[in-house]
Amino acid sequence: MSTHVSRRDFLASTARAMAVGAMAAATTDTAPAQAGSPPPAAQRPNILWICTDQQRYDTIAALGHQHVHTPNIDKLVASGVAFTHAHCQTPICTASRASFLTGMYPSTVHACMNGTARWAHVAPLITKTLADLGYDCGLAGKLHLSAAQGRVEQRPDDGYRVFHWSHHPDNDWGKNNAYIAWLLSQGHDYNRLRKQYGFIPAALHQTTWCAQMAADFIRQQRSGPWLFSLNCFAPHPPFLPPKEYLDRYPLDAVPPPLFRPADLQAQARLKPVNFQTTALAPDQYDARLNRARYWAEIELIDENLGRLLATLRETGQLDNTVIILTSDHGETLGDHGLRQKGCRFYEGLVRVPLIFSWPARFKQGLRSDALVELTDIVPTLLEALGLPISPQIQGRCLLPILEGKADPHQHRELVRCEYFGALPGPQTRATMIRSRRYKLVTYHGHGLGELFDLENDPGEFDNLWDDPKHAQTRFEMLLKDFDALAFAVDIGPERVAAF
C-alpha cells in the first residue's frame, strides 16, 4: 500500500480514515487515475502561470470586492473556474512556492524557510517535468526557492530556458537583476526614478516589465507548447504604485481593515510568535492609504494581464492556452492590527486567488467554493496532460471540477498550512487545519492556539481555544491536526521488499 494513498485518504476524510484504517486507504476514491501516454505536442496546451506576490483572496471585483478595479481578472473569472476558498500551504514566500511547484507540503520537500542556502532537490519542479516533456519554459520575476539577500538566487534544475530573474525591483544586484538591466537599456536609473517621482511610473514598473517579457516570449516562433511563469513582485510591500493608479482610490471611500480593540490584546498574547510587524490600531497609522496603495498595485497587475490576453488573442493562441492566476500567500493589510505576514493564519493571509481558464476544455463562469490547496495545481496539470502523478505528490487533482464532472463545491474536507521557522527571529513552529466551519491553529511549544468558528465568526475575532463549550471541537480538530502532521511526513523511498 502506498503512503500516497494513505495521505490522500486522510485529506479526503480524516474521520473515515481513523475509523476504518487500511480498508479506507485501499478503497479511497482520491487516488489519481492511471494516465496513459501523454498527448502529442500538437495537442498539449500552452500554460501562462501568473503568480503575484502577497495578494489576498478578496481583491477581485467579479468575486465580490466592491472597491478594487480588476476588469481583466474578471474576464478570467468569466472564461474559467474561480476557486474562492483556495489556501496556500504556508504564509511565507519560499515555502509556499516550493509547495505549489511540487504539489507537496513545504516540510516534505525540506523548504520551510526564507533565506535557505539552496534548494534541497527532494522533488522535481513541475516546470522541469514539463520541460522534459518538450515544453519551452520561461520566467520573469521571482523564483525564490533559495536565499536572494546579498546574492543572486541559486537556480535549481528548474527547466526554464528563458530566465529573466528579478527577485524584487530594488537595485540590489545591479545588472544581475534583469529588470534593472532592462531599465538601464531604456536609459533609466531605478534610484533616480524613485527619487524623482516617489514611485516608478507604470510604463517602467517591474510588473509592466514582467508582462513585456511574457509577451515577447509568447510571440516567439516554436514548434511545441510553452509555459511561462510571470512572477511579479507586486503587490508585495512597500506598496508604491504609480500615482495615477492610487488616485483612483479616494481615501474617504476606502473601508478600514477588520479590527476590534480586543485585537491588540490578542496579538499581545501571541507576542512570542514570530511576525513581521507589531500590532497597531488603524488610527495609529494611515490604514486607509495603506489599503488604497495595495489595491492600486493590483489594478496595475490587472491592466498588464489585459495586455497579455490581447497578445494571446493577436497571436491566435488564446484558445490553446491554460491561464492560471494565483498568489503565493496573502497580506494581513491591517486586519487584527497586523500588516505584512508571519506566523498567523487569518484568512487574508492564507487564502489566495486561484483561477483556471481554458475555455476549450474547462467550464466557463464556474465559481467553486470547495476547500482547495495550492498543492492541487501540480497534479491538475499532470493529469490534464495525460501524465502520471507520482505517489509522493500530496495535492489532489482539480480536473473533475474544472471539466464539470464533479460537484464544484466538494473537494477536500480539510486544508492545512504549516509554519516552521520560516522567517528570521523567534523560531516559531505552528500548524493550521481548516474544515468548512472550523479553523484550528496550534502554536507548538507555546501552549497557545486559536479556534475560530468561521460560520458564525467569519472575521476571526472570537478565539474559542479556551472556551469550555468548545472543548470537544478543539479536541477533535487537534486530533485532525496531529494526524495531518503524521500523514505529511516524508517516509523515504518506495518499498521494494519486505525487509
C-alpha positions in Angstrom: 0.0 0.0 0.0 1.5 3.3 -1.0 1.9 6.2 1.5 0.4 8.4 -1.2 -2.9 6.7 -0.9 -3.0 6.9 2.9 -2.1 10.6 2.8 -4.8 11.4 0.3 -7.4 9.4 2.2 -6.7 11.5 5.3 -7.1 14.7 3.4 -10.3 13.5 1.9 -11.7 12.2 5.2 -9.8 12.1 8.4 -12.6 10.7 10.4 -13.2 7.8 7.9 -9.5 7.0 7.9 -9.4 6.9 11.7 -12.4 4.6 11.8 -11.5 2.0 9.2 -7.8 2.5 8.7 -6.2 0.4 6.0 -9.5 -0.6 4.4 -10.4 3.0 3.8 -7.0 3.6 2.3 -7.4 0.7 0.0 -10.8 1.8 -1.2 -10.3 5.6 -1.3 -11.7 7.5 -4.2 -9.0 10.2 -4.1 -6.1 8.2 -5.6 -5.1 9.5 -9.1 -6.3 7.8 -12.2 -3.6 5.9 -14.1 -2.8 8.1 -17.0 -1.9 6.7 -20.5 0.7 8.1 -22.8 0.9 11.9 -22.9 -0.8 13.5 -25.9 1.4 14.6 -28.8 2.9 18.0 -28.7 0.4 19.5 -31.1 -2.4 18.7 -28.6 -0.8 20.0 -25.5 -1.9 23.4 -24.4 0.4 26.3 -23.6 0.5 27.4 -20.0 0.6 31.0 -18.7 1.0 30.8 -15.0 0.7 34.2 -13.2 1.8 34.2 -9.6 1.5 37.6 -7.9 3.3 38.1 -4.5 1.2 38.6 -1.4 -2.2 39.0 -3.0 -5.3 38.3 -0.8 -8.3 36.3 -2.0 -10.6 39.2 -1.6 -9.1 41.5 -4.2 -11.2 40.6 -7.3 -14.2 42.7 -8.4 -16.0 39.8 -10.1 -15.8 37.7 -6.9 -17.3 40.4 -4.7 -14.7 43.1 -3.9 -16.6 46.4 -4.2 -13.6 48.7 -4.5 -10.7 47.3 -6.5 -10.9 47.5 -10.3 -10.0 44.2 -12.0 -11.8 44.1 -15.3 -9.2 41.7 -16.9 -9.1 39.3 -14.0 -12.9 39.5 -14.1 -12.6 38.2 -17.7 -10.7 35.2 -16.5 -13.4 34.5 -13.9 -16.0 34.6 -16.7 -14.0 32.4 -19.0 -12.9 29.8 -16.4 -13.2 28.4 -13.0 -12.6 30.5 -9.9 -11.9 28.8 -6.6 -13.0 31.1 -3.8 -11.5 29.0 -1.0 -8.0 28.3 -2.1 -5.4 28.1 0.6 -1.6 28.4 0.4 0.3 25.9 2.5 2.4 28.5 4.3 2.1 32.3 4.6 5.8 32.8 3.6 7.3 33.1 0.1 9.9 30.4 -0.4 8.0 27.7 1.4 4.8 28.4 -0.5 6.5 28.5 -3.9 8.3 25.2 -3.1 4.9 23.7 -2.2 2.9 24.7 -5.3 5.7 24.0 -7.7 6.0 20.4 -6.4 2.5 19.6 -5.2 3.9 18.7 -1.8 4.0 20.4 1.6 7.0 22.6 2.4 8.2 20.3 5.2 8.0 17.3 2.9 10.4 19.0 0.4 12.6 20.5 3.1 11.8 24.0 2.1 10.2 25.7 5.1 12.2 28.9 5.4 13.1 32.1 3.5 16.8 32.6 3.1 17.9 29.0 2.7 21.3 28.1 1.3 19.9 26.1 -1.6 17.0 24.1 -3.0 17.1 20.6 -1.4 16.3 18.7 -4.6 13.9 16.4 -2.8 11.3 16.6 -5.5 11.2 17.8 -9.1 9.6 21.1 -10.0 6.6 20.9 -12.3 8.5 23.3 -14.7 11.3 20.8 -15.0 8.9 17.9 -15.6 7.2 19.8 -18.4 10.5 20.9 -19.9 11.5 17.3 -20.1 8.2 16.6 -21.9 9.1 19.2 -24.6 7.7 22.4 -23.1 9.6 25.6 -23.8 9.7 27.2 -20.3 10.3 30.9 -19.4 10.2 33.0 -16.3 10.2 36.7 -15.5 10.4 38.0 -11.9 10.9 35.8 -8.8 11.6 32.2 -8.4 12.7 32.4 -4.7 13.5 28.8 -3.9 16.7 29.8 -2.0 18.2 32.9 -0.5 18.4 36.1 -2.5 19.6 38.6 0.1 23.1 39.8 -0.7 23.4 37.3 -3.6 21.8 36.2 -6.8 19.5 33.3 -6.0 21.0 29.9 -6.9 18.9 28.2 -9.5 17.9 24.6 -9.1 17.3 22.3 -12.1 14.1 24.3 -12.9 13.6 23.6 -16.6 13.5 27.3 -17.6 15.2 28.1 -21.0 14.4 31.8 -20.6 15.1 33.1 -17.1 14.6 36.9 -16.5 15.4 36.9 -12.8 14.3 39.9 -10.7 13.5 38.9 -7.1 12.3 42.4 -6.4 12.7 45.7 -8.2 15.2 47.5 -6.0 18.7 47.8 -7.4 20.2 45.2 -5.0 22.1 43.1 -7.6 22.9 45.6 -10.3 22.7 44.2 -13.8 22.2 40.7 -12.4 18.7 42.0 -11.7 17.2 41.5 -15.2 14.6 44.3 -14.6 17.3 46.8 -13.6 19.3 45.8 -16.7 16.3 46.5 -18.8 15.7 49.9 -17.2 19.3 50.8 -18.0 18.9 49.7 -21.6 15.9 52.1 -21.8 18.1 54.9 -20.4 16.6 54.9 -16.9 18.1 54.5 -13.4 15.9 53.0 -10.8 17.1 55.0 -7.9 16.8 58.3 -9.8 13.2 57.4 -10.8 12.3 56.7 -7.2 13.9 59.9 -6.1 12.2 61.9 -8.8 8.6 60.5 -8.5 8.5 58.7 -5.2 7.3 55.7 -7.2 8.1 54.0 -10.5 5.9 55.1 -13.5 3.6 52.5 -14.8 5.4 52.1 -18.1 8.7 51.3 -16.3 7.2 49.3 -13.4 8.6 45.8 -12.6 5.0 44.5 -13.1 4.9 46.0 -16.6 8.4 44.7 -17.4 7.3 41.1 -16.3 4.3 41.3 -18.7 6.5 42.6 -21.5 8.9 39.7 -21.1 6.0 37.3 -21.1 4.5 38.9 -24.3 7.9 38.7 -26.0 8.1 35.0 -25.1 4.6 34.3 -26.3 5.4 35.8 -29.7 8.5 33.7 -30.2 8.2 31.1 -33.0 8.3 27.5 -31.8 7.0 24.1 -32.9 5.9 22.9 -29.5 4.0 24.1 -26.4 5.3 26.6 -23.9 5.0 27.5 -20.3 5.7 31.0 -18.9 5.8 31.9 -15.2 5.0 35.6 -14.6 6.1 36.1 -11.0 5.9 39.8 -10.4 6.9 41.3 -7.0 3.6 43.3 -6.7 1.5 43.7 -4.6 4.2 43.0 -2.0 5.2 45.9 0.3 6.3 48.6 0.3 3.2 49.4 -1.8 4.4 52.1 -4.1 2.0 52.2 -7.0 2.1 54.8 -9.8 0.3 57.9 -8.7 -2.4 57.8 -11.3 -3.4 54.3 -10.1 -3.5 55.4 -6.4 -5.6 58.5 -7.4 -8.4 56.1 -8.5 -9.0 55.2 -4.8 -10.2 58.3 -2.9 -9.4 57.6 0.8 -12.8 58.5 2.1 -14.2 55.6 0.1 -11.7 53.0 1.4 -13.1 50.9 4.2 -11.0 50.2 7.3 -9.4 46.8 8.0 -11.1 44.1 10.1 -10.3 45.4 13.6 -11.6 45.4 17.1 -9.8 47.0 20.1 -9.5 43.5 21.6 -7.3 42.5 18.7 -4.4 44.3 20.4 -4.8 42.1 23.4 -5.0 39.0 21.3 -1.8 39.9 19.4 0.0 40.8 22.7 -0.8 37.2 23.9 0.9 36.0 20.7 4.0 38.2 21.2 6.4 35.2 21.4 5.1 34.1 18.0 7.1 35.4 15.0 5.5 38.2 12.9 7.0 41.0 10.7 5.1 43.9 12.3 3.8 44.8 15.7 0.1 45.3 16.2 -1.3 48.7 15.7 -4.9 50.1 15.7 -5.9 51.6 12.3 -5.8 55.1 13.8 -2.2 54.6 14.7 -1.1 54.7 11.1 -2.7 55.6 7.8 -4.6 52.3 7.3 -6.8 53.5 4.5 -3.9 54.9 2.5 -2.1 51.6 3.0 -5.1 49.7 1.6 -5.5 52.0 -1.3 -1.9 51.6 -2.3 -2.2 47.9 -2.2 -5.3 47.9 -4.4 -3.7 50.3 -6.8 -0.8 47.8 -7.3 -3.4 45.1 -8.0 -5.0 47.3 -10.6 -1.6 47.7 -12.4 -1.3 43.9 -12.4 -4.8 43.7 -13.9 -4.0 46.1 -16.7 -0.9 44.1 -17.6 -2.9 40.9 -17.6 -5.1 42.6 -20.2 -2.0 43.2 -22.4 -1.2 39.5 -22.2 -4.7 38.4 -23.1 -4.5 40.7 -26.1 -1.2 39.2 -27.1 -2.6 35.7 -26.9 -5.6 36.8 -29.0 -3.4 38.5 -31.6 -1.2 35.5 -32.0 -4.0 33.0 -32.2 -3.0 31.2 -29.0 -5.8 32.2 -26.6 -7.9 29.1 -27.2 -5.0 26.7 -26.6 -3.5 28.3 -23.5 -4.3 27.4 -19.9 -4.1 30.5 -17.8 -3.6 30.1 -14.1 -3.8 33.1 -11.8 -2.8 32.7 -8.1 -0.5 34.2 -5.4 2.0 32.6 -3.1 0.2 33.9 0.0 -1.9 36.9 1.2 -1.4 40.0 3.3 -2.9 41.0 6.6 -3.4 44.6 5.4 -4.3 45.9 8.8 -6.7 43.1 9.8 -6.5 42.4 13.5 -3.9 45.1 13.9 -1.3 43.4 11.7 0.4 44.4 8.5 2.5 42.2 6.1 3.0 38.5 7.1 4.4 36.0 9.6 3.2 33.2 11.8 -0.5 33.8 11.7 -3.2 32.1 9.7 -6.1 34.6 9.2 -8.0 34.2 6.0 -6.5 37.3 4.5 -3.0 35.8 4.9 -3.5 32.1 3.9 -6.4 32.4 1.4 -5.5 33.4 -2.1 -6.9 33.8 -5.6 -6.9 30.7 -7.8 -8.4 30.8 -11.3 -8.0 28.4 -14.2 -9.1 29.4 -17.6 -9.0 27.2 -20.7 -12.4 27.5 -22.5 -11.6 24.8 -24.9 -11.7 22.2 -22.1 -12.7 23.8 -18.8 -16.0 25.1 -17.7 -16.7 28.8 -18.1 -18.0 31.1 -15.4 -17.9 28.5 -12.7 -17.3 29.5 -9.1 -16.3 26.8 -6.7 -16.3 27.3 -3.0 -14.7 23.9 -2.4 -11.8 23.8 0.0 -8.7 23.5 -2.1 -4.9 23.8 -1.7 -2.2 25.2 -3.9 -0.7 21.7 -3.8 -3.6 20.8 -6.1 -2.1 22.7 -9.0 0.6 20.3 -9.9 -1.5 17.1 -10.1 -4.1 19.0 -12.0 -1.6 20.0 -14.7 -0.1 16.5 -14.8 -3.5 14.8 -15.3 -4.7 17.4 -17.8 -1.6 16.5 -19.9 -2.1 12.7 -19.5 1.0 12.3 -17.3 1.3 10.0 -14.3 1.0 11.5 -10.8 3.9 10.5 -8.6 2.9 8.7 -5.4 4.8 11.4 -3.4 2.6 14.2 -4.6 0.2 15.3 -1.8 -2.1 17.5 -3.9 -5.4 16.4 -5.3 -6.3 16.8 -8.9 -8.9 19.5 -9.6 -9.6 18.4 -13.2 -13.0 16.8 -12.5 -14.3 20.2 -11.2 -12.6 22.1 -14.0 -14.3 19.8 -16.6 -17.7 19.9 -14.9 -17.6 16.2 -14.0 -17.7 16.6 -10.2 -19.5 18.7 -7.6 -17.8 22.0 -7.7 -18.4 22.6 -4.1 -16.7 19.5 -2.8 -13.0 18.7 -3.0 -11.4 18.4 0.4 -12.8 18.1 3.9 -9.7 19.8 5.3 -6.9 22.1 4.2 -3.7 22.6 6.1 -0.9 25.2 6.5 2.4 25.0 8.3 5.0 27.4 9.5 8.3 26.0 10.7 10.8 28.8 11.4 10.0 30.5 8.2 11.4 34.0 9.0 14.3 35.3 11.0 13.5 36.0 14.6 11.8 33.7 17.1 11.8 30.3 15.6 8.1 29.6 15.8 6.5 26.4 14.7 2.8 26.3 14.0 0.2 24.4 12.1 -3.3 25.2 10.9 -6.1 22.8 10.0 -9.3 24.2 8.5 -12.6 22.5 7.8 -15.6 24.1 6.2 -16.7 25.5 9.6 -13.7 25.5 12.0 -10.1 26.7 11.9 -7.7 25.5 14.5 -4.2 27.0 14.8 -1.6 25.4 17.1 1.5 27.4 18.1 3.7 24.5 19.1 5.9 24.8 22.2 4.0 27.8 23.5 0.8 26.3 24.8 -1.1 28.7 22.6 -3.7 28.3 20.0 -6.7 29.6 18.2 -10.0 28.1 17.3 -12.4 30.0 15.1 -16.0 29.2 14.2 -15.9 30.6 10.6 -19.6 30.0 10.1 -20.6 32.3 13.0 -17.4 34.4 13.1 -16.0 34.9 9.6 -13.9 37.8 10.7 -12.0 35.5 13.1 -12.4 37.7 16.1 -13.6 35.3 18.8 -10.9 32.8 19.8 -12.7 29.7 21.2 -9.5 27.9 22.2 -10.1 28.2 25.9 -13.9 28.1 25.7 -15.2 25.1 27.7 -18.2 24.9 25.5 -16.0 24.2 22.5 -13.6 21.8 24.3 -14.8 18.8 22.3 -14.4 20.6 19.0 -10.9 21.7 20.0 -10.0 18.1 20.8 -11.4 16.8 17.5 -9.6 19.5 15.5 -6.3 18.9 17.4 -6.5 15.2 16.6 -7.0 16.0 12.9 -4.1 18.4 13.1 -1.9 15.8 14.7 -2.9 13.2 12.1 -2.2 15.7 9.3 1.3 16.2 10.6 1.8 12.4 10.6 0.5 11.9 7.1 2.6 14.8 5.8 5.9 13.1 6.9 8.2 12.1 4.0 8.9 8.4 4.9 11.6 8.0 2.3 12.0 6.0 -0.9 9.3 3.5 -2.1 9.3 0.0 -0.6 10.8 -2.7 -2.9 10.9 -5.7 -0.5 9.5 -6.9 2.8 12.9 -6.3 4.6 
